[in-house]
Each structure stands twice: as structure tokens, then as C-alpha cells.
Amino acid sequence: MGCGHKCARTSLAIFTVFGTLLSLVAAFSCDFVIKIEYTYWYGHTWNGLGFLGRSKHGFEGSSDFCVGWSSEEKEYLLDGYWNAGFAFALLAFSLGMLTMIGSFLFCCLGNVTNKIYCSLVIIYVFTAMFQGLTFVSFASDVYDTLESWEGLNYHVGVGAGCAILATIVWLLCAILAGRSKIQNEIEEQAEEQVQHYNNEPIIAKAVFASEEPIVNETVTVREDGTRVVERLTMFPDGSQETTTIEEKPVENPAESPV
């Protein structure tokens, strides 16, 4: 048997948790992009750029730290593309948090209407869209400016990698929500059919099962000797037919007056 809508809800909640964690790293990591600076005998050293600041890794003492953008850097380096990418990253993370809470609530609910499932699909699609629009930050002049100052090209870091994975996860969540809607409709139709069958009259069920007419006769004798036969015929389609026959007694000619 396939996975029912309850199983699909659980899978949806798990995927939503992963998507929210990935969106969190994409929005608040200082390693959205990185560049390797030097290579020593004990390893690499590199710088990272993120929406919250710049990071340094592998320097003396193996220190890894993130330094926020200074007011001068925000004024002269961070342009509209960079800020737009950060805004989209925050939107994706915020919607991810809401859908994560909602998906766990749906796991505890009994019946969920199809309108809620449709709303979920729309929210997941918008979350994926916002997560993908995070990459408008690549059009920022921040990279060109820092590359001209420091040399070496920046490439995809942990934050950008998580943003790519988060976009895929949110699209998978939209597909799972749509599948849950379809599965819920199938189970609701099955329940309605069972309930409709259970509510049918017992006689009608017997007629449907036998597929042959059932005839019931009732005989009543009046005081004058007339026999009244009432015949009730029930057909397989549930229709009924009632027939009444009167049988009067036959007079004996020998007893009749001359």
C-alpha cells in the first residue's frame, strides 16, 4: 500500500525542518561566498563573505571568527543587490519557520481541508522563489570591489550552497504538499463511499446482493370468505411494486335455491 496522507504529512514536516535549517545558514552565515588566500604546510586559509559580515578561517591559532560589516563598509560596499539578496534570504527563512510550525500542527490534526493544502503549496512555492532570489546578491559590486583590492575570485561557500539546497527542498515540500492533497481527496472519497453504503436500508442491501427480485405475500380472509392477497415485489435496483388480488369464494350450484 502507498503512503497515506498522514505519512505524507510527517515527511513534509521533516523536509520543512531541513529547509528551515538550510535557510538559516544561508541568511546568517558569514561564508555565503569564500576565497582561498594562502596555502601553508598545515592547511589553507580563506576569507568568507556573508550578509552579516566577513569571516577569516585557518589563521594563526586556527581561529575562525566572523566580523560584522562596519558602518563605512555598509555605506560604500553594500549596494542594492546585496541588500535585496539579504532581504530575500530573510523572507525565505521567515516563511520556512512559519511552514515548519504549521507542518507539525498538521501532523496533530485529524481532517485538513483541501484549501489548507493548496495554501501550503503556494507558500512553499513562494519560499522556494524567495530562496532562489537570494542569488541576486551575486550581481552586487561588493565582489568586484573586494577582488580588485584583495585579488583572487570568490566562489560558492557554505551559505550559497545551503541556499541552493534549500531552494530544492522547498520545491520538494511543495510537491509533497500537493501529493498530500491528492491522497487526502482519495481517502475522503473512499470514506464517503463506505458511509453511503452503510447508510443504505438492510432490505435494499439484500436485494442488491442477491440480484433477484424478492416477493413477500400477505393473505387476508374476510368474513364473506374473500381471500385478499397482497404481494410486495422488491427489485435489485431498490424499486418496489405492490399487487393486490381478491379471490371470492365459488358458490356451490347444488346449494343454490331452485
C-alpha positions as CSV (number, residue, x, y, z in Angstrom):
1,M,0.0,0.0,0.0
2,G,1.2,3.5,-0.7
3,C,1.9,6.2,1.9
4,G,-1.3,7.8,3.2
5,H,-1.8,11.4,3.9
6,K,-0.6,11.0,7.5
7,C,2.7,9.6,6.3
8,A,2.9,12.4,3.7
9,R,2.3,15.0,6.5
10,T,5.2,13.5,8.5
11,S,7.5,13.5,5.5
12,L,6.5,17.1,4.8
13,A,7.3,18.2,8.4
14,I,10.8,16.5,8.2
15,F,11.6,18.2,4.9
16,T,10.4,21.5,6.3
17,V,12.8,21.3,9.2
18,F,15.7,20.6,6.8
19,G,14.7,23.5,4.6
20,T,14.4,25.9,7.5
21,L,17.9,25.0,8.8
22,L,19.4,25.4,5.4
23,S,17.7,28.8,5.0
24,L,19.0,29.8,8.4
25,V,22.6,29.1,7.4
26,A,22.1,30.9,4.0
27,A,20.8,34.0,5.7
28,F,23.2,34.3,8.7
29,S,26.4,32.6,7.7
30,C,29.5,34.7,7.1
31,D,30.6,32.3,4.4
32,F,28.0,32.9,1.7
33,V,31.0,33.0,-0.7
34,I,34.6,32.2,0.1
35,K,38.1,32.6,-1.4
36,I,41.3,30.8,-0.6
37,E,44.1,33.2,0.1
38,Y,47.2,31.2,1.1
39,T,48.1,27.6,1.4
40,Y,50.6,26.5,4.1
41,W,52.0,23.2,5.0
42,Y,49.4,22.8,7.8
43,G,46.4,23.7,5.5
44,H,44.5,26.5,3.8
45,T,43.5,29.9,5.0
46,W,40.5,31.7,3.5
47,N,38.1,34.6,3.8
48,G,34.4,34.5,3.6
49,L,31.7,37.0,2.8
50,G,28.2,36.8,4.2
51,F,25.2,39.0,4.7
52,L,26.1,39.6,8.3
53,G,29.8,40.2,7.9
54,R,33.2,38.8,6.8
55,S,34.9,35.7,8.2
56,K,38.5,34.5,8.5
57,H,39.5,30.8,8.8
58,G,42.7,29.0,9.4
59,F,44.8,31.9,10.5
60,E,47.3,31.8,13.4
61,G,46.0,29.8,16.2
62,S,43.4,28.1,13.9
63,S,41.0,30.8,14.8
64,D,37.6,31.0,13.0
65,F,35.7,34.2,13.5
66,C,33.1,36.4,11.9
67,V,33.3,40.2,11.9
68,G,30.2,42.3,11.2
69,W,30.2,44.9,8.5
70,S,31.4,48.3,9.7
71,S,29.3,51.4,9.1
72,E,31.8,52.5,6.4
73,E,31.6,49.2,4.6
74,K,27.9,49.2,4.7
75,E,27.9,52.7,3.2
76,Y,30.5,52.2,0.5
77,L,30.4,48.4,-0.3
78,L,26.9,47.1,0.3
79,D,24.7,48.1,-2.6
80,G,21.0,47.4,-3.5
81,Y,21.7,44.0,-5.0
82,W,23.4,42.9,-1.8
83,N,20.7,44.2,0.4
84,A,18.0,42.7,-1.8
85,G,19.6,39.3,-1.6
86,F,19.7,39.6,2.2
87,A,16.0,40.6,2.3
88,F,15.0,37.6,0.2
89,A,17.1,35.3,2.4
90,L,15.3,36.7,5.5
91,L,11.9,36.2,3.8
92,A,12.7,32.6,2.9
93,F,13.8,31.9,6.4
94,S,10.7,33.6,8.0
95,L,8.3,31.7,5.7
96,G,10.3,28.5,6.4
97,M,9.8,29.0,10.2
98,L,6.0,29.5,9.7
99,T,5.6,26.4,7.5
100,M,7.7,24.3,9.9
101,I,5.4,25.2,12.8
102,G,2.3,24.7,10.6
103,S,3.5,21.3,9.3
104,F,3.9,20.0,12.8
105,L,0.5,21.3,13.7
106,F,-1.0,19.5,10.7
107,C,0.5,16.2,11.9
108,C,-1.6,16.5,15.1
109,L,-4.8,17.5,13.3
110,G,-7.4,15.0,12.1
111,N,-9.0,16.3,9.0
112,V,-7.4,19.1,7.0
113,T,-9.4,20.7,4.2
114,N,-8.1,20.9,0.6
115,K,-7.9,24.7,0.9
116,I,-5.2,24.4,3.5
117,Y,-3.2,22.0,1.4
118,C,-3.5,24.5,-1.6
119,S,-2.3,27.3,0.7
120,L,0.7,25.2,1.8
121,V,1.6,24.5,-1.9
122,I,1.5,28.3,-2.6
123,I,3.6,29.2,0.5
124,Y,6.2,26.6,-0.3
125,V,6.5,27.8,-3.9
126,F,6.9,31.4,-2.7
127,T,9.5,30.3,-0.2
128,A,11.5,28.5,-2.9
129,M,11.2,31.6,-5.1
130,F,12.5,33.9,-2.4
131,Q,15.3,31.5,-1.6
132,G,16.3,31.4,-5.2
133,L,16.2,35.2,-5.4
134,T,18.8,35.3,-2.7
135,F,21.4,35.0,-5.5
136,V,20.6,38.5,-6.9
137,S,23.4,39.4,-4.4
138,F,25.8,37.9,-7.0
139,A,25.1,41.0,-9.1
140,S,26.5,43.2,-6.4
141,D,29.6,45.3,-6.8
142,V,30.9,44.1,-3.5
143,Y,32.7,41.2,-5.2
144,D,34.3,43.3,-7.9
145,T,35.4,45.9,-5.4
146,L,37.0,43.4,-2.9
147,E,38.6,41.4,-5.7
148,S,40.2,44.5,-7.0
149,W,41.5,45.3,-3.6
150,E,42.5,41.8,-2.4
151,G,42.8,39.7,-5.6
152,L,41.5,36.2,-6.2
153,N,37.9,35.4,-7.1
154,Y,35.2,34.5,-4.7
155,H,33.3,31.3,-5.2
156,V,30.4,29.4,-3.7
157,G,30.7,29.0,0.0
158,V,28.7,27.2,2.7
159,G,25.9,29.9,2.7
160,A,25.4,29.8,-1.1
161,G,25.5,26.0,-1.1
162,C,22.8,25.9,1.6
163,A,20.7,28.4,-0.3
164,I,20.9,26.1,-3.4
165,L,19.9,23.0,-1.4
166,A,17.1,25.0,0.4
167,T,15.6,26.0,-2.9
168,I,15.4,22.4,-3.9
169,V,14.0,21.3,-0.5
170,W,11.2,23.9,-0.7
171,L,10.2,22.8,-4.1
172,L,10.1,19.2,-2.9
173,C,7.9,20.4,0.0
174,A,5.5,21.9,-2.5
175,I,5.3,18.6,-4.4
176,L,4.8,16.7,-1.1
177,A,2.0,19.1,-0.1
178,G,0.3,18.6,-3.4
179,R,0.6,14.8,-3.1
180,S,-0.9,15.0,0.4
181,K,-3.8,16.9,-1.0
182,I,-4.4,14.2,-3.7
183,Q,-4.1,11.4,-1.1
184,N,-6.5,13.2,1.2
185,E,-9.1,13.5,-1.5
186,I,-8.8,9.8,-2.3
187,E,-9.2,8.8,1.3
188,E,-12.2,11.2,1.7
189,Q,-13.9,9.7,-1.3
190,A,-13.3,6.2,0.0
191,E,-14.8,7.1,3.4
192,E,-17.9,8.7,1.7
193,Q,-18.5,5.6,-0.3
194,V,-18.2,3.4,2.8
195,Q,-20.5,5.7,4.7
196,H,-23.1,5.8,1.9
197,Y,-23.1,2.0,1.7
198,N,-23.5,1.7,5.5
199,N,-26.5,4.1,5.5
200,E,-28.5,2.1,2.9
201,P,-31.5,0.1,4.1
202,I,-30.8,-3.5,5.0
203,I,-33.5,-4.8,2.6
204,A,-32.0,-2.9,-0.2
205,K,-28.6,-4.4,0.5
206,A,-30.1,-7.9,0.5
207,V,-31.8,-7.2,-2.8
208,F,-28.6,-5.8,-4.3
209,A,-26.6,-8.7,-3.0
210,S,-29.0,-11.4,-4.4
211,E,-29.6,-9.5,-7.7
212,E,-33.0,-11.3,-7.8
213,P,-36.5,-9.9,-7.0
214,I,-37.8,-10.7,-3.5
215,V,-41.5,-11.4,-3.3
216,N,-43.4,-11.2,0.0
217,E,-47.1,-12.2,0.1
218,T,-49.7,-11.5,2.8
219,V,-53.1,-13.3,2.7
220,T,-56.1,-12.0,4.5
221,V,-59.6,-13.7,4.6
222,R,-62.6,-11.5,5.0
223,E,-65.9,-12.5,6.7
224,D,-67.6,-13.3,3.4
225,G,-64.8,-15.7,2.6
226,T,-63.0,-13.5,0.1
227,R,-59.2,-14.0,0.2
228,V,-57.1,-10.9,-0.3
229,V,-53.6,-11.5,-1.4
230,E,-51.1,-8.5,-1.1
231,R,-47.9,-9.2,-3.0
232,L,-44.8,-6.9,-2.4
233,T,-42.1,-7.4,-5.0
234,M,-38.7,-5.7,-4.4
235,F,-36.3,-5.4,-7.3
236,P,-32.4,-5.2,-7.3
237,D,-32.4,-1.5,-8.1
238,G,-34.4,-0.8,-4.9
239,S,-37.7,-0.2,-6.5
240,Q,-40.9,-1.9,-5.2
241,E,-44.2,-3.0,-6.7
242,T,-47.4,-3.8,-4.7
243,T,-50.1,-6.0,-6.2
244,T,-53.5,-6.8,-4.6
245,I,-55.6,-9.8,-5.7
246,E,-59.0,-10.6,-4.4
247,E,-60.3,-14.2,-4.7
248,K,-64.0,-14.6,-3.9
249,P,-65.4,-18.0,-2.9
250,V,-67.1,-20.0,-5.6
251,E,-70.8,-20.7,-4.9
252,N,-72.0,-24.4,-5.0
253,P,-74.8,-24.8,-7.6
254,A,-76.4,-27.6,-5.6
255,E,-77.0,-25.4,-2.7
256,S,-78.5,-22.6,-4.7
257,P,-82.3,-22.2,-4.5
258,V,-84.4,-23.6,-7.5
